[in-house]
Amino acid sequence: MGDKKKKGNGAAKFFDVLLALALLAGIGYGGYYIISHGTVIDQKTNYDDHLVEEPTEPPTEPGIVYETTEVSNQDVHHGSLILVNHETPFQDDEESLVSLYQVMLEKDCHSFGARDAEVKVQREYAEQLIAMFDAFYNETFDNNVIVQSGYRSSERQQELYDEDLQKTGLDYSEKVAVPGYSEHQTGWCVDLTLFEADYDGSGIYSWVDEHCADYGIILRYPENKTEVTKISFEPWHYRYVGIPHAGYIMQNGICLEEYIALLYGYDYEREHLQITDSENKIYEIYYYPADASAETTMLPVPSGYDYTVSGNNRDGFIVAFATGETAEPAQETAEESQEEETAPEDENLS
């Protein structure tokens, strides 16, 4: 009997060790998972790290049911989140472009100007530009901003590229994108100027950078992201990406390249990215890869919710939808309140 009891204790210890090792492995995986969702993911070297090797159950948020809709794989190259840069060429068409000037006439807008009736953008962007500059004018009574350029054809981009080469004498333009790789061919960006000066975003025009995300617009080429975008700082170049996305990009100080890479870590099968906009509305965002084995993809979308779908111009789709929930407004901490109460009365005097 003594021998059997002793063997039993040994077996128990053996299984205890196995259980401990299993728990440690789980913690290790959990730690990696958390870190991967809190870090910008390199879109080239780390993409494979975020592929799910074995299918898992889809997200099970309370009250959200998903259904599938069939989308063409060509739509990977369509939408307000398409990434066009030195590595990724534009592959869509310009059929949906409208004259910004004509939309301004429709809306009776006088808060800013367009160079001429030939300045074209996507209609959704035109309407948001008008809304933004109407708000800017109501705040500043300034209507000196002019949209100098929007859509450019490949031929026009080639002309600008060649002109810059002649000016600089270089073999490669450091200021003008290679034709076919310019955001201006998308209709989702504009360049701003002023009536009697260049636009640099300073002074009262800092309002634009502070509020553009409320209208789905971002400063596309920030000064501190030139190593990522491969484009020099352009304070006049603004890109439309959509309200929830713009808010995340501007609040976190990242560029579009980094945001698209980040979303690979929030695919449909795993945790979705949650974004709270300026009105405290909560959005969910997730990435879904295009079906490489077919011409179409069965895309899961939230049933009964207003959602948007955009391609990323590479390999998949990005779905965004408002959950119908709102976040609690940020509360002032007791410490901040106390600092205000104890601040010297003449602190702001000079």
MARGUSE-359382 format. One record per atom (N, C-alpha, C): x, y, z. Coordinates in steps of 0.1 Angstrom, whole numbers, plus 5000, padded with zeros to 4 digits. Atoms other than C-alpha are relative to their C-alpha. Layout:
% MARGUSE-359382
XYZ/...
% end
This chain:
% MARGUSE-359382
500849885000/500050005000/500950135000/499149884999/502950235009/500650034986/499449985013/504450184974/499050074991/501149945009/501150264956/499850145003/500349864996/500650584976/501250094995/498849925004/504250694968/499950024985/500149985015/503650634930/498950104997/501149905002/500450824933/500450145002/499549864998/502151124947/500950054989/499249965011/504751114920/499350044988/500849975012/502151104893/499350145002/500649884998/500351394909/500950124998/499049895002/503551604910/500350014985/499849995014/504151514874/499050084992/501149935007/500751644863/500050155005/499949864995/501251954885/501050084992/499049935008/504352034866/499550034986/500549985013/502651984833/499050125000/501049894999/499752214844/500750145001/499349874998/502252484855/500750044987/499449975013/504052464822/499050054990/501149965009/500752494803/499650155003/500449864996/499852804824/501050104995/498949915004/503252964817/499950024985/500149985014/502852904780/498850094996/501249915002/499353064781/500350155003/499649874996/500753364799/500950064990/499149955010/503553394774/499350044987/500749965012/501153394745/499250135002/500849884997/498853644762/500950125000/499149885000/501853874768/500350054986/499749965014/502753864731/498850064993/501249955006/499153924721/499750145004/500249864996/498854234742/501050094994/499049915005/502154374731/499750024985/500249985014/501354314694/498850094997/501149915003/498054504697/500350145005/499749864995/499754804714/501150064992/498949955007/502554844689/499750014985/500249995014/502554964653/500749894993/499550125006/503154654632/500650044986/499449985012/505554674603/499349924989/500850075009/503554594572/500749904991/499350105008/506254394556/500649885008/499250104993/508454214581/499149925010/500750064989/505854134608/498649954996/501350045004/502754064587/499649865003/500350144998/503053684590/499849975015/500250024986/503253714628/498550015004/501449984996/499553814628/499049924992/500950095006/498153544606/499549905010/500550104991/495853304624/500249864994/499750135006/497152954618/498849905000/501150094999/494052774629/498750095002/501249924999/490552924624/499450005014/500649994987/488953054656/498650054998/501449965000/485453144665/500050154997/500049865002/484453494652/499650075013/500249924988/484053784677/498649985005/501450024995/481053744700/499650125009/500449894993/480354094711/498550005003/501450014997/476954114729/499250094990/501049935009/474154214704/500550024986/499549985014/476354214673/500049864993/500150125008/475553944647/500650044986/499449975013/477553914615/499449924989/500450075012/476453814580/501050034990/499049995010/478453784548/499450074988/500449935012/478254004517/501249974990/499050035010/480053924484/500650134994/499449885006/482554184472/501149964990/499050035010/484754194442/501450025006/498749984995/488454154449/500750124994/499549875006/489054454426/499750115009/500349894990/487454664454/501150015010/498949974992/490654614473/500750134997/499449875004/491854914453/499150115000/501149895000/488755124460/499750045014/500549964987/487755334490/500950115006/499449884994/488855624512/501349965008/498850044992/491555414530/501149944991/498950065008/493555294500/501350085002/498749954997/497255344506/500750014986/499249985012/499155494476/501250075004/498749944997/502855564481/501049944991/498950035008/506255494468/500149854997/500050155002/505655114471/498849954994/501350055004/502055084462/499350094990/500649915011/500655224429/498550015001/501549985001/497155354423/499549914990/500650105010/494955094406/498550014998/501449985002/491455234407/499750094988/500349915011/489655474383/499550135006/500549874996/488355834385/498650024997/501449985004/484755774375/499250075010/500949944990/483355894408/500450145004/499549864997/485156234408/499050104996/500949895003/483256554409/500850135001/499349875000/484156924404/499750065014/500149944987/484757074439/499250134999/500749885002/483557404426/498549994998/501450035002/480257264414/499349965013/500650044987/479557104448/499950125009/500149884992/480357434465/498950094995/501249925005/477757604442/498749945006/501250074995/475257334452/499750035015/500149984986/475957394489/500050155004/500049864998/476057774485/501250035010/498849994991/479557764501/500950114996/499149885002/481658084504/501150015010/499050004989/483957984532/501449984996/498650025005/486957894510/499850004985/500150005014/487757884473/500649884993/499450105009/488757644445/500750074989/499249935011/491357734419/499250024988/500949995011/488857664392/499149885000/501050115001/486057434381/500649864997/499350125004/488657174370/500649925012/499550074988/489657084406/499049905004/500950114997/488156744412/500449925012/499750094989/487856524442/498849905001/501150094997/485656244455/498950085007/501149924995/482156374463/500050005016/500050014986/482356244499/501050105007/499049914995/485556444504/499650154998/500549875002/484056754488/499050055010/501049964990/481156754512/500650035014/499349994987/483456714542/500950125000/499249875001/485756994530/499150125002/500949894998/482857224528/499550015014/500549994985/481557134563/501250055008/498949964992/485057184577/500350154999/499749865002/485757524561/498850095004/501149924994/482257644570/500250025015/499749994986/483057564606/501250095003/498849914999/486457734602/499750144998/500449865002/484858044588/499250065011/500849964988/482358064616/500850035012/499149984989/485158044640/501050124998/498949905002/487658284624/499650124991/500449905010/485758484597/501050024989/499050005011/488558394573/499649914989/500350085012/487858274538/501150014990/498849995009/491358304523/500649874995/499550135004/491957934519/499549974986/500350055013/492057804483/500549864998/499550135004/492157444472/500750014986/499249985012/494957464447/499949884990/500050125009/494857104434/499349885008/500650134995/492956774439/500549894992/499750115009/492856494414/501050054989/499149985011/495756474389/500049884991/499850115008/495956254359/501449955000/498650055001/498956034353/500950094991/499249925009/499956254324/500450135006/499649874993/499856574345/501049975011/498950044990/501856394373/501349984993/498750025007/504456304347/500650134996/499549875003/504756664336/500650075012/499549944988/505256784371/501349935005/498850084997/507756504377/501250044992/499049965010/509756594346/500550155003/499749874997/509656964355/500950015012/499150004988/511156894389/501449954998/498750065003/513856684375/500950114992/499349895008/514856974351/500550115010/499649894990/514957224380/501149955009/499050044991/517057014403/501249934994/498950075007/519156824378/500349865006/499850134994/518656504398/499449894992/500550115007/517856164385/498649955005/501250044993/514956124410/499450125007/500749894994/512456384422/499849975015/500250014985/512556434460/498750075005/501249924996/509356644460/498749954993/501250045007/507056504433/500049854998/500150155001/505756144434/500149954986/499950075013/506555904406/498649984994/501350035005/503555894382/499549865002/500650134997/501255614391/500149975015/499850024985/502355634428/499750125008/500349884994/500855964436/498550005006/501349994994/497956024460/499050084992/500949915008/496656294437/499249934990/500850075010/495456034413/498849935006/501250074993/492955904439/498850095001/501249914998/490756214443/499750015015/500350004986/491056164481/501050105007/499249904994/493556444487/499950144993/499949865005/493956824482/501250075005/499049914995/496657084484/499450145002/500549874997/495857414500/501050114998/499249885001/497157764494/499250115006/500749894996/496158114504/500050104989/500149915010/495158414483/501450074997/498849925002/498458604488/501249935007/498950064993/500758344505/499949854999/500050155000/501657974507/499349965013/500750064988/499657764532/501049925008/499050074992/501857654561/499349955013/500750054989/499157574587/500350075013/499749934987/500357834612/498950115002/501049894996/498458114630/498649945001/501450054999/494658084627/499849874993/500250125008/495157804602/500449875008/499750124992/496357574630/498749945005/501450054998/492557534636/499849884992/500250115009/492557304606/500649875005/499350124994/495057054621/499349955013/500650044987/493257064654/498649944998/501450045002/489756994639/499849914988/500350075012/490256824606/499549855002/500450144997/489856474621/498549995003/501550004998/486256564631/499349994987/500650015013/485556564594/500649894991/499550115007/487456254585/501350034992/498949955008/490556444572/501349995009/498750004993/494256404582/501050084992/498849945006/497456594576/500849884995/499450125005/498956334553/501549985002/498650015000/502656404554/500650095012/499549934988/503656514590/501550024999/498649974999/507056664597/500849885006/499350104993/508056374620/499849864994/500250135006/507056094596/500649984986/499450005014/509156164565/500749874997/499350125002/511155844571/499149884996/501050115003/507955634568/499350034987/500849975012/506055824541/500950024988/499049975011/509255904520/499650124993/500449875006/507656244513/500450105010/499649894991/508956564528/498850075006/501149944993/506856764552/499150094991/500949925008/503756904534/498950055008/501149954992/501657124557/498750044993/501249975009/499257194528/499349884995/500650125007/498456834518/499149935010/501050064991/495256694534/499349884993/500550125005/493856344529/498749965007/501250054994/490356214535/500149855002/500050144997/490155874553/498749955007/501250034993/486855884572/500150035015/500049944986/485856004607/500749915010/499450074989/486755714629/501549984998/498650025003/490055654612/500950125002/499349874999/491156014610/500250045015/499849974985/490556054648/501149925006/499050084995/492755764656/501450044995/498749965006/495555874632/500550135006/499649874995/495656234644/500350005015/499850014986/495256154681/501349935004/498850084996/498055904681/501350044993/498849945007/500456104659/500649904991/499450105009/500855824633/499650054986/500449975014/500655834595/499249894994/500950105006/498455634571/500749874998/499250125001/501255384564/499949925013/499950064987/501455304601/498649955004/501450044997/497655284605/499649884993/500450115008/497155044577/500849875005/499250114994/499954824592/499449965013/500650034987/498354844626/498849914999/501350075002/495054714613/500249854997/499750145002/496654384603/499949925014/500150074987/496654304641/498650005005/501450004995/492954364644/499149944989/500850065010/491554114619/498649955006/501350044996/487953984620/500049895010/500050114991/488853664638/500450035014/499449974987/490453844667/499350135006/500549884994/489954154688/499950114990/500149895009/488654454669/500550135006/499649874995/490054804672/498850085003/501149914996/487755034691/500550145000/499649865001/487855404684/498850085005/501049904995/485955684702/500250134993/499849875007/485355994681/499750125009/500149884992/485056354692/498650025006/501350004994/481356304700/499849885009/500050114990/482156004722/499349884994/500650125006/480655754697/501149904998/499050115001/482355414697/499849934987/500050075012/483355254665/500949875001/499150125000/484754904658/500649994986/499250015013/487354854630/500649865000/499350135002/488654524616/500449984986/499550035013/490654394587/499649864996/500350135005/489654104565/500749984986/499250025012/491953954538/499149964988/500750045012/490753914502/500349854998/499950155003/490153554491/500949994987/499050015011/493253494469/499649884991/500350115009/491653174455/498850024991/501249975008/488653344439/500050144996/500149865005/487553664422/499250095009/500749924990/485353764450/500349955014/499850044986/485453754488/498750015007/501250004992/482653664512/500450085013/499549914990/483153954536/499050005012/500949994989/481653934571/499850155004/500349874996/479854254581/498950005011/500950004989/477754354611/498550024995/501450005005/474054284605/499250115008/500849904994/471754584612/500750125004/499249894996/474554834616/500450084987/499449935011/475655114593/501549985000/498550035000/479155014582/500550064987/499249975012/481755124557/501049904997/499050105004/484054904537/501050084990/499049955009/487355024521/501049904997/498950085002/490054834504/501350075006/498749944995/493654894516/501050024989/499249995012/495054884480/501149905000/499050105000/497054584489/499449865000/500450144999/495454264501/498749975007/501250034992/492254314519/499150125002/501049904997/489354514533/500050055014/500249954986/488754734563/498650045002/501449974996/485354744579/499950085012/500249914989/484255014602/498550025003/501449974997/480955064620/499850065014/500349944987/479455264649/499249895007/500750114992/478355024677/498750055005/501249954994/475555254688/500250035015/499749974986/477255294722/500950135000/499249884998/478955604736/500849995012/499150014989/481855644759/499750125010/500149894990/481755844791/501050114997/499049895002/483256194787/501149995010/498950004990/486656224803/499750095012/500349924988/486356334839/501350065004/498949934994/488656594854/500449935013/499550074988/490856424880/500050105012/499949924988/490856554916/501350085001/498749944999/494556624913/500050124990/500149895009/493956844882/499250115005/500949904994/491157024899/500750085011/499349944989/493357094930/501150094994/498949925006/496157224908/499450144995/500649885005/493757474892/499650095012/500449924989/492457584926/501150075007/498949954992/495857634941/501050084991/499149925009/497457814910/500050145004/499949864997/498658164917/499150084992/501049915008/496158434907/500650074989/499349925011/498758614886/500849924991/499250095008/500058304869/500150044985/500149975014/498958414834/500350144997/499749865002/499858774838/501550024995/498749985005/502858904818/500250154997/
% end
